[in-house]
Amino acid sequence: MVKRNKISDAEQADRLHRLIDTAAGRKLADIVLKNARFVNVFTNRLETADIAVCDGVIAGIGSYEGVRELDMAGKVLCPGFMDAHIHLESSLVAPAEFARAVIPHGTTAVVTDPHEIANVMGTKGIDYMLQATCGLPLDVWFMLPSCVPATPVDESGAVLTHEDIEKYYDDPRVLGLAEMMDFVGVTFSDSECLAKINAAVDHGAKVDGHGPGLAGKTLNAYVAAGIESDHECSTLEEALEKISRGQMIMIREGTAARNLDALIPLLTSEYGERCMFCSDDKHPSDLLELGHMDYVMRRAVKAGADPIIAVKAATYNTARYFGLRGIGAIAPGCKADMVAVDDLENFRVEQVWKNGAVVFDGAGLIPIKAPAIDPSLDAAAHATFSSMHFDASDFASKKPLAVIGTVAGEITTTNQGKARGIDVAGDVLKIAVIERHRGTGHIGLGYIKGYGLKSGAVATSFAHDSHNMIVIGTSEEEMASAVKRLAANEGGIVVTESGKPVAEVILSIAGLMSDAPLSEVNDALEKAKAQARAMGVSSEIDPFMTLSFLSLPVIPELRITTKGVFDVSEQKYI
């Protein structure tokens, strides 16, 4: 059961009294949405009735009168849309800007895992995100980072133990333990992994999973440990096996990883109740041009999914999984978080209600003020780079290095053997990950095939999940130039050519997020993408999101860390 913010017993009793009187028809509702066609997530039907709201809560459904009455004819009401798993940092903007972007798309709640900023700042990163999301007209629920760093082979800015994060379970917005990426640690009974899981269970909290490709007895061991969900399924067969073992499946449709097409067959009466929608990672252009959960539902229905099942995957199923009482449905006692769309095919959002108040009316969004953040915490978030100096020799190697092969449209990789040097014509480029948190000077080297760059270099400071600097270049000199500029900017994205920056995005909040408006960040990002593609980066991949995942040593087959190229399947450096 989810905790809630405390109010006085007298105030709670008064609210409940008003709600019951309104529901019984003894008191006028604050607002009545007349003639509303709405998605009933319990009967799996579209129904028509008046919806009465009192103190931001749905009091009744039927025939009602209110102080204000709004005719909803011609619209379809859905529960507010929910993203079951996202890293807000991936939007590249501060949380208030993220809220401004997604509310017009009907999103009224997200479940975030702040492990990106936690890998940079430790518990200070969690504190920063809790403060930066407080009081927004968007419910931001938290899952606590389970893997900081993602695995023992990673080198992040902090190490969080079960003792470090346990205090956060007392926060009413904390729902559980986020994606347990160290599946090797779990399935081989690593004491710290199990301590984190046990702490979550002891608090009656959820434990999310991250088990790409897990099957058979290894999957059994992972689920037996208490892992209740997964968002890494890329095939129908994988998802069905995980459902058969009791896991809920978060169908992911994000910027880098897009699994909706493969998993559409799950959205049926047979399996739909076991599915939720999530984005995981969303870049600004997707939020501005495509949308958020509305886009996923639109895509799902176009591919043949039943619209009601699609709506439930973006609302009720998520609320039920996380134990969020009074959210995810249009029913008496539920928060009046609702979205009016034109129909259940296009999902064009016309109005959004949060706690019974209109926050988006199709023409505009209510003003959203960024929450206040403790000055010392804010200062720490804007100073996360150690002093570093680089030259071309730092990226040179005399011995053959492993070659990582990219896969179009996926974040998985392939083993392409070894190479002795850069071969631009053969699309074999140098890749490096540089430790940036503690000034160790550690630089892991390898090669990459399939990225397509023909000149210059591309570097970012959000290499998942430890968020060291990662760079791909056509020469060691270009790599050094890009990394120098990136460090000077305190993070972001840098594209260089002939040793000079030709495009950049400044992300000065922990090297992950910008203080600028979303539109400005998107403009800079799109210019950087265009520049990267003009320099040869394949149109089949996102130049920066794909790059950032190449360092995550929990996704097969090969990854690169500050220590070199790592074989995830064999759990060894090569």
N, C-alpha and C positions, 0 to 999 in steps of 0.2 A: 504494500500500500504506500502511495506517495505521500510524503509529508507536505503540510501546507503552512503558509505563514500564519502565525498566531494572531488572532484578534480577541477582544474581550468576550467573555461568555455572554454578557448582556447584548453586545452588538451582534454576535452570532445568532442569538435567540430572536432578536428583533428582525434581522434579515430573513430568517427562516419563517417567521410569522407572516411577514409581508409576502414572501414567495408562495406560501400555502394559500393565503387569502386570494392572491391573484390567480393561482391555479384553479381554485374552487369557484372563481367568478364573483367573489364577494368584493373584490377591489379592482379598479381599473388598472390595466397593465400600463407600464411606462410607455411601451411601444408595442403595437401589433402589426405584424407583417400579414396583410390580408391577402387571401387567395394565393397562398404560396404553394407552388409545386416544389416538393423537396425530396431529396434522397433519404429514404428510410433504411438505415443500415441494418436494421433488425429484421425487416420483412423482405429486404432486397427488392423494393419496388419504389417507383415514383408515386407519391401521394400528394393530395391537395388539401390544405387546411389553413386556418389562421394560426400564426405562431406568436404567442404572447411572451413578452420579455419584462422581467422585473429585476432591478438592480444588476443588470448585466448578465442575468441568468434566464434561461428559457423556463418559463413557469408552466405553460400548457400548450397543447396542440388541439385544435378543434374550432370552436366558434367563440371569438373574444372581442371585447371592446377595449380601447386604450386611450390614454391621454393624447398620444400621437398614433395615427394609423397611416400606413404606407401600402399602396396597392402594388403587389408583386406579380401581377398578371404578365405573362410573356417571358418570365425569367424562371430559372431553375436554381433552387437553393441547395448547396452542399455544405457539409461541415467544413470548418476551416482546414486548409491543406497542411500536412505535416511532412517534414523531411526526417526520416528515421535515423539517418546517420550522415553527418556532414562535419567537415573541419572548416569553421568559419574563416580561418586564416587563408584558405585557398581562394577566397574571393578577392584577395589582395587589397582589401579595404577594411577600415575599422567597422566593427559590428553595427554601428548606427547607419553607416552607408549601406551595409548589406540589407538591413531592414528596409531602408528606402527602396531598394531594388526589388525585393521579393514580395512585399505586401501587395503591390498592385497586381501581382500574379496569384493572389489568393492564399499565400502562405501566412499562417497565423502562429505556427509553432515549428521549431526545429530542435533536434537532439544533437548537440555538438560534442565532439571530443577535442579538447584543446591540446592535443599532444604535440602539435606543431610548435606552438609557442612554449610549451612545457619542456620540449627538448632543447630549447634555447635558454630559457630562464628558470627552469625548475618550477617550484611552487609559486614563485613570483609571477610566472606566466599564467598559471591557473587563476591567481588572484586578479591579475590584470583583466582577464576575460570575464570573470564574474562581475567585476566593477563595470566594464565596458558594455555589458549587456543588461545591466540592472535598469528596470523601469521602461524599457522599450515597448512599443505597441506590438511586440512580437514575443511570444513565449520562447525563451531560450533555456532549454533543459540541458543538463550536463551529464556526461559519462566521464569518469575519471580516467586519465591516461594510465594504461596498464603496462606500457612498454617504453619507458624512458631510461635508456635508449631502447630502440626496437628489439635489438638482440645484443648479446655480449660482444659481438664483433663490431658493433657500431661505436662511434666516438662522438657523443653529444655534449651539450653545454651543461648537462645535469644528469644525475642518476636519482631516480625516485623509487624508494622502497615502499612496501605496504605500510610501513609506519609513517612515511612522509605524507601519504595521501589519505590515510584513514580518517583524519579529522574532518575531511570535507563531506563525509556522509551525513554530518549533522546539518548541512545546508539543505533547505527545502527544495532547491532546484537540482540537486544531485540525485540521479536515478540509478547509478550503478557503476560498473567497471567497463571501460570501453574496450574496443576490439583487442583481443588477446593475440597479438601478432606472433609472439614467440611460441609457435605451435610445437617446435622441437622441445623447448623447455617444459611445456605442459605435458606432452606425451612421454617424456622421460623423467617426469616427476621432479623438476627443478624446484627446490624448496621455496624460493622467492616467488616464482609464478604461482605456486599453490597457495602461498600465504596471501597473495593478493586476491585470488579467487575465494578463499575461505573467508576473508574479511568482508567481501561483498555479500556473500551468502549469509554471514552472521548478521548483517544489517538488513537482510531481506531485500537485497538489491539485485538487479539484473547483471548478467555477465555476457557481453557481446563477443562474437568470434571474428576471426580473420584467418581462414584456413584454406587458401587456394589449392585446389587439387587434392585435398585430403580425402581418402577413401579407405574402405575396408577396416582392418583392425586399428589402424592409426586414427581414423575418424572416430571409431568407437571409443578409443581412449580419450580423445579430445572432448567428445560430448559427455562422456562419463565424468570428466573432471568438473563439469558444470557449465560448459559453454552452450549458450541457448540460441544463438543466431549466427548467421553468416551473410556477408555482403560481397563475397569474392567469387561466386559461382559464374563461370563463363560458358558452361554448357548445361543443357537440360538434364543430361544424365547425372552430372555432379549435384545439381540442385535436388533432383528426385531422391538420390541416395541420402542427402542430408535431411530432407524432409522425413524420409522413412526412419531416420534415427532421432527424430523429435525436434530438429532445429527449425526456427523460423527463418525464412529467406528474405533478405532485403535485396530487392531487384534494383541494381545500380545503373543509373544513366547519368553519368557525369561528363566532365570535359575530356579527361584522358581515358577513362574506362567506361565503355558503353555496352552493357550486357542485356538491355531490354529485348532486342530482337531475338536473341537466343533463348530467352526465358519467357517469352509471350505465352507458350503453351501452359505455363503454370496458372495463368489467370482464368481458371475455370472453376466450376462449382466443386470440383474434386480437390483442387489444391489452393484455390484463391484465399481461403481463410488463413493459410500459412505464409502469406506474402505481404510484404510492405515495400514501399518505394523509398529510395534514397538517392542522393546525388554524390555523396562522398566528397568530391572536389568539384567546385564550379568556378570557372574564370569569369571575369566581368563581361566579356562579349556574349557568352552564353546566356547570362542573366539578362542582359539588355536586349538581345536579338531573338532569343529562343523562348526564354521564360524559365520557370522553375518546376514545381510539381504539376502545374497546368500543362506544361509542355510534355511531361512524361505521360500524363493521362491521355492527352491528345494523340500522342504517338501510339500508345497502347491500343486505343479504340480504333485508330486507323488500321492497325495491324490485325484487328479482328477480336480484340478482347471485349467482353461484356462491359458496358460503361459502369454499371453499378459495382461490379467487382473491382474495376479500376479505381473508382472513387474510394471504396473501402480500403484498398491498398495504400491510398494516400491519406487516410483519415483514421477510421475506427480500428483497423488492424494494428496500426502503430500505437494508438492510445491504449488499446487492450494489452498489447505485449508489454509495454512499459508500466502498466498499472496506473495509468493516468485517469483517475475518476473524474467524471463530468467533462470529458473532452473527447472529441472525435465523433460526435453524433448530434443530431438534431432531435432532442428529446427532453422531457421535463427534468429539471435539475442539472442540465448540462450548461456550461458556459455558452453565452450567445456569441460564439465565434463562427461566423457563417460567410459563405461566398456565393454571390449571385452570378451565374454564368448564363450565356445566351442559350446554350443547349449542352447535351452530354456527348457531343461529337467534336465541336470546335473548342469548347471550354474557354470561350472568350470572357474574361472577367469584367463584370460591369460594376459590381459593388463588393466591398469587403467590410464586415462587421467584426470588431474586437470588443469583447465584453459588452455587447449590446450597443456600441457606438460605431458609427460609420467612420472608417479610417481611410477608405478609398472609395470614390464615387464615380470612377470612370473618367472624370475630368481632372482630378487632382488628388494628391495625397496630403493628409494632415501633416503639419510641421512636426518633424522629429528632432528632438534635441539630444545631442550626444551626452551620455551620462558623465558625471564628474569622476575623474580618476585621481587617486592620491598622487601628489606631485612627485614624490620620490620614486614611486612605482612607474610613473610615466617617464621619468628621466632614465630609469634603468632600462626600460623598453626601447629607448632611443640611443642606447650605447652598448651594443652587443658584439662588437667586433674587436678582437685583439689586434695589437699593432703588428703589421706584417709587411715584408718586403719580398718581391719576387723578381726573378729574371728567367730567361729561357732555359738555363741549365737545370732549374728546378723541375722541369717537365721532360727532361731527356732521360733516355734509358738505353743501355747497350745490349740488353738481353731481350729475347722475344717475350711479348706480352699477350695475354688472352684477348680475343676479339668477341665483343658482345654484339649479337644481332638483334635489331629491333623488329617488332611485329606490328604491322599497320593496324591501327584501331584498338590495340591492346597494350597493357603494361607488362605483359610477359615478355621474355627475351629468349634467344637461342644461343647455343655455343657454336661459334664460328671458327674454332681452332685458335691458332696463334699467328701473330705478325711480327715482323722485325722493324717496321717503320711505317710512317704515314704514306698512304697511296691515294691521293685525292682522286685520280682518275678511276681507281678501283673502289672508291667510296669507303676506304678504310682511314679513319681519322683518329687522332689521339684524344683520349678522354682522361680527365683527372678530377679527383675530389680532394679538396684542401680543408684541413681542420681550421675553423675560424673562431672557436669559443675560448680556447685556453692558450693560444699562441704556441702550440707544440711543434709547429713546422711540419707536421705529418702530411704527406701528399701521396695518395694512391694513384697509380698509373695503369692504363690499359688502352685498348683500341675499341672502336665502335664501327659497325657496318650497318648501313640502311638509313643513316641520318641525312645524307645527301649534300652537306655543306661543301661548297667549291672554293671558298676563300674566307679569310678572316677567322673569327671565333665567336662563340656564344657562351655566356656564363650567367649563372643565377646563384642566389643565396638561399633558395628554398629546396635543397636537395633532401628529399624525404628519407627518413624521418628526423634525422639528426640535424638537418639544415646547416650543413657545412656548405662551402662553395663548390660548385660543380661546373666544369668547363669542357667544351668540345672545340678543338681547333684544327686548322689545316697546317699549322706550324707551332713549334714551341714558343716562338716569339709572339705570335698572335695570342696564344693562351696567357702568357705572362701579362700582356697589355690589358686583356679583358679582366683578369683577376685583380690587377692593381686598381683599375677604375671601379670595380665592384666594391672593393673594400673601402675606397675613398668615399663612396656614396652611402656607406653604412647599409648596404644591401639592395637587392632588387634584381634587375636584369640588365645586362650589358651586351651589345652586339658591336664588335669591332671589325674594322677592315683597314689594312695597311697600318696597323698599330694604333688606330684612332677610333674612339667611340662614334658610331654612326647612328645608334639608336639606344635608348635606355629607359628603364622604368625605375623610379626611386621608391624603395619600400623601406622606410626608415623605422618602422615599428617592428623591432626584433628581426629586421631583415626579411619580414614576411608580409607586412601590410603597409599601406600608404595612409597618410593623413589627408590626402586629397579626395575630392569627390569622385564617385565611381566613374562618371563620364570622362573626367580628365585622365584617370588611370587607364580606362579602356582605350582612349585615343592614343596614349603613349604605348600601350600594349599592342594595339593593332599596327601601329607604325613599326614597332619592333618586329612583330610577326612578318609584316610585309618585307622588311629589310632582310630578315633571315631567309625568307623564301626566295627573294631576289638573288640571294647569295647561294642558293641551291638547296636549302632544306626541303625535304620531301613534303608535298602538299597533303600526303596521307597521314601525317602526324602533326600534333601540336608541338611547335618547336621548343616550348618551355616546360609545359606540363609533362610531356614525354621525357624530356631531359631530367626533370626533377625526380622522376620515379626510378631512374637507372641506378640510384644509390640505395634503394630500399632492400636490404638483404633478407627479406622474408617472402619474396615473390620469385618463383623459378624463371629462367634457369640460372643466368648469370647476373650479378650486380657488381657495383664497384663502391668501395668504401675508402676511407683515408689510408687503408693498409694494402689496397690493391683489389684485383678482381676476385670475387667470391662466388663459388659454386654453391647455390642454395640447396640443391638436392643432395650433394655430397657433403655439405657443411664443411668446406675447406677452401683455402685460397689456392688459386692455380696460376 
